[in-house]
């Protein structure tokens, strides 16, 4: 099947290019910036003749900013061929669906969708995708798209466009509005955010990360999400409640404040479950720090979350915010919030791929009836060994000689490793040649 992604050169568009390509679709992209280099990088075709690609595609996906989605639909929809599908992935549904109903021919199916994740998410597994199908207009294609997403681990929710926009006004609109407001307050107060981490509680730490995460995103995207027509009512309610709480505090009305909080908790419902989930999140951050503390004096590897650079060395010191590692007499201080501790398996794989490893050939006569492959597997489990391969075998006078090529990690002394392997081989009855 052929899918054309309008806006496929953008970040979200590129995510779906990779997704559909991975699952066997013939993917073509188009972007107003004419970035053919992105198409080449992704290994897909760029739509030089856009009208032709629209007419010959089975699916046309609209992945453009919210403020031009309806305009794009108006221009694209009439050109689709009979039996094809027009779908969008916008966080507002009412306007785009109305535009698709109005401008797409009756023999073209239409489907609204809203992936509840951003392009930084590596996989759709475990992610929520909302669909707003139109009765009578997506009988053929909706089951196909729904199955594709579900088969790859997505959780599907189905709702109508109006209900979707009301829900998103809170889920996205209120959430972003509140966190961006906190960021704006930091600026207004000229508050030293970095310095404040010296005195942070676990909840403040998590809140700062959430605020920073949103502030690091594309501000135009977040501005467009606030343009949801349902958001204005949410904003008013939020600001009214902020003013009420501020006035209650100004009056030093402790009981009034307690009353506001108790009513909010009663409406919220299952606060106990929320408490347990947040404790789990806090516990994860604490456990990571404790693991670093336990690693002092040992070799560990830390992967920088943003650059992907792996820092390998002996952990020398851990503070609430930083970790100091030493390698070859050189020390490096890293912010804990910017790194991830590699586990034993990940460290092994990184060393195997990145160190300048050394090889040693060990030739032995193995006991009669022994299996050279099983011996290879045993040797391969020795400390300091990356891999073992058999490079030579010959038989003479009912005796089998085998040469094993042993690859040893380049950051350790190969001689002791070779010596321990030879001791092991002798112990299982082999004779060193």
Beta strands, then each sheet from edge to edge (+ up, - down):
strand 1: 2-6
strand 2: 26-30
strand 3: 45-46
strand 4: 59-62
strand 5: 85-88
strand 6: 109-115
strand 7: 128-133
strand 8: 155-158
strand 9: 299-304
strand 10: 310-318
strand 11: 322-327
strand 12: 330-335
strand 13: 339-341
strand 14: 358-366
strand 15: 385-396
strand 16: 399-408
strand 17: 431-432
sheet 1: 3+ 2+ 1+ 4+ 5+ 6+ 7- 8-
sheet 2: 12+ 11- 10+ 9- 13+
sheet 3: 15+ 16- 14+ 17-
end
